[in-house]
Every structure is written in C-alpha cells, then in structure tokens.
Amino acid sequence: MKRIVRRPRPQLDDLPQLTHTLSQLSFPSAHSTTSFAAARVYRELLPAPLLYGIASSLALSRLYLGVHYPSDIAAGALLGTAIGEVL
C-alpha cells in the first residue's frame, strides 16, 4: 500500500527522526498495522485491553520517533484490525 500511496515521511528541520527507516514512504504505518492485526488475532488468548494497549503504545511511539503522521497510525490501526478479523 505504501508504494501505491507514496506519501513521504515527515521532514521537519528542527525535529529530526529518532530512528532509521527502511524506506521514505509513510502511509500506512506498518508497525501500527501489524500490532493491531496481532491484537485482533490474539484477543482470544490474552486480555484484549492489554493487547490493544500494547498495540496503541507501539503505534504512538512511531509519532514520537518522528517517522509517521497521525493519519498513518490511524490508517494502520484500521487496516491491521481488518486484516486480523479476516485471519
């Protein structure tokens, strides 16, 4: 999906990225997508609030690191939840 949308990662002169990324494409957040998909799949094995708390923390950390926009995180969470539902 990143290659279709081709949205560049945030670039702020006074706020450099705090981590290395493999590509300069940002939408949707792959970390957000995979963590929410895992939370959806494993909710029968572990408490859902715990899983979604971890997924949310991981997704929000991508904002802190300066590598995603909020909409990247939201789209990843929705996409991951949908994927998790199918699995």
CORRAZI-V308730 format. One record per run of one state. SS is the DSSP state (H for helix, E for strand, C for the rest). FROM is the first residue (numbers start at 1). TO is the last residue. If there is no record, write none. Layout:
# CORRAZI-V308730
ss=SS from=FROM to=TO
ss=SS from=FROM to=TO
This chain:
# CORRAZI-V308730
ss=C from=1 to=1
ss=H from=2 to=5
ss=C from=6 to=7
ss=E from=8 to=8
ss=C from=9 to=11
ss=E from=12 to=12
ss=C from=13 to=14
ss=E from=15 to=15
ss=C from=16 to=24
ss=E from=25 to=25
ss=C from=26 to=29
ss=H from=30 to=42
ss=C from=43 to=47
ss=H from=48 to=64
ss=C from=65 to=69
ss=H from=70 to=86
ss=C from=87 to=87
